[in-house]
């Protein structure tokens, strides 16, 4: 059984109310996202896609 995991303190350049996650995307997935998102920032497109997926549940 795991003991309580201590949260690391946020760095000074991080915002409250959000968490930074590193994720690796397959090349073909990035190409498909880039073709679809046009001028929309990559991170914004990914967040929108995640929200749409959660609404479908």
N, C-alpha and C positions, 0 to 999 in steps of 0.2 A: 504494500500500500504506500502511496506517495504521501509525503508530508505536504503541508501547505506550501505552494510555490510563491515565493516572494516576488512581487512586481518590481522590476527595475525602475529606478526613477527616470522620468523623461528627460531627454536632453534639452538644453536651453533653446534649441531651434525648433522643437516640436510643439505642436498645438495641443491644447486641452480638447477633449471630446473626440479625438481621433487616434488611430494607431497606424504606424507604418508597418507594412508587410512587404517582404521581398518575394517575388514570384517569377518563375521561369515559364515563358510561353514558347510553344513549338513555332518554328519559322513559318509554316504554312498558316497557322492561326493568326500570327501577327500580320501577315500579308492580307488575309481576309478582313481583319479588323481595319487595317489601314485603308483598304479599298472602300469599306463601308463608311468610315467616320468622316471622310473628307476634311473639313477644317476644324472639326471638333477635337479637342485635346484627347490624347490616348487614354489617360487616367479617367477623364470624365466619361468617355465611351464605355470603359470597363465597369465603372460604378453604375452607370445606367443599365447596362446589361445584367449586372448582378441583382439590382433592385427589381427588374422585370422578372427575372427567374424566381425570386422570392415571392412575388405577388401571385405567381401561377400556382403556388403550393396550396 
